[in-house]
């Protein structure tokens, strides 16, 4: 096949050039560009301009007409997309040359020119060169569109942020809504902007642009509220256009209240937007226009209303008083407990109710806990019989002793000397007494007899002291206090306590009962005791005596309650401490757990109430 030279370009006054120069949209521009290119490439049999849309390439312009036969070009299209370079290949089945040329921006294919021609591979290079030269127009128009799209997006974002900044001003919500209505009226070139907020199941009119005050009972105000409640029922943006309605918008026949408002306000175009935060409608915004070209405003207001709704709800919550907030929290809790969903809340509520029922129905014995000390039932003190010095110590605290066993020995050397002196004087008086009796000296006999008795009494006194110099155990028991092993030779005063002895297996329990629990303690009540060193072996006891004198410990008032042990442990020793629990009457578990709090609240009420 011979190579055909490309045709000359159409004259400048051709309608194709006018269409190409005056094209306003991308599809019109591509069609004119495609026809101009085909006019100078007679080998072309079909051509399509494909553009990227939502990650797919769709035909924007097709020559000579849309046909299913163009599907055979899918192979060259896929190859071009994979390699991101121009492709020229011959189709063996059709015998036609297939071409694909990509237009890249930032290493991404944004447009693809694909076609087939009645030519050879050598002629395909010439055709591809023309596609390369002509693609500059497409690249330029796509770049312009991208810049325009970026500019429009930035402009919308700027307007969106400026409008939202008004809603975030530190002013009352009513004033902010009035400012928002006035600002939107200017930005959207609207005739009027109205905002209503939801209270319960109805809306209340809050702001009208350029109207600081208004009467809510006028027919026009009621028509505003009715139209916006209609939007709230629909749950999506509603657009009413007098006489003509776009097929993509809600039909005017389904918006009778919008139609009535348009008739009263003489506005041919109404846009109403529900302000939805999450799943709750917090209000409705309505815009009135004197023209029907509202596409730009509709695009701009959709994200604005989506961001404005949570701001309004947050500011409403911030301005509510405490009772209103409490009521809202109660309603929200009721919705979670009795509304749909929220299975976790319902499960927790049912569990809490069952627990409360169990706590109030289940009766358990109430046991009063108290700190406990073990003491001997009888305690005997071994004290110094006279002033002297310690000569020997046989036992110390913790030792078992037998009755009569020597506990300690006081130094008796001086006593023994004194006893010898008194014995000598007594013998002398008795010898003189015998001489006086032999001489029948009556008066002298009486004096010597008295002196002899006095010396004998002093001898007996000293002898008794020598006997008591040995401190002996009064009974079998345990030494609970006293250790003289480190005081040998130390002086002691008469009457000083040296040892304390208590009998074995004869103990009493001293419970320090808090004054708040004394009302529940009675004689002969049973209890259990666990000592610090005997945690695995509870001991039973019975209350024996209740003292009427309070004592303080750790900043609290306690009463001492004496109890007698009913069980015995060989490891039990006087002075051991533990926790005792006295069993009283049966009460509900709720009362057992929370009665201290109830007592404290009753006391506080009595203290502060007049």
Secondary structure, DSSP 8 states (H G I E B T S, - for coil): -----------TTSHHHHHHHT--SHHHHHHHHHHHHHHT-TTEEEEEEEEEETTEEEEEEEES---GGGGGGHHHHHHHHHHTS-EEEE-TTT--EEEEEEEEETTEEEEEEEEEES--HHHHHHHHHHHHHHHHHHHHHHHHHHHHHHHHHHHHHHHHHHHHHHHTSSS-HHHHHHHHHHHHHHHTT-SEEEEEEEETTEEEEEEETTBSS--TTSHHHHHHHHHHHHHHHHTS-EEEESS---TTS--GGG-HHHHHHHHHHT-SEEEEEEEEETTEEEEEEEEEESSS--HHHHHHHHHHHHHHHHHHHHHHHHHS-HHHHHHHHHHHHHHHHHSSS-HHHHHHHHHHHHHHHHHHH-EEEEEEEEEEEEEESSEEEEE-SSSEEEEEE--BTT-EE-TT-EEEEE--HHHHHHHHHHHHHHHHHHHHHHHHHHTT-HHHHHHHHHHHHHHHHHHHHHHHHHHHTEEE-SSSEEEEE-B-TT-TT-EE-TT-EEEEEE-TT-EEEEEEEEGGGGGG--TT-EEEEEETTEEEEEEEEEEEEEEEEEEEETTEEEEEEEEEESS--TT--TT-EEEEEEEEEEEEHHHHHHHHHHHHHHHHHHHH--
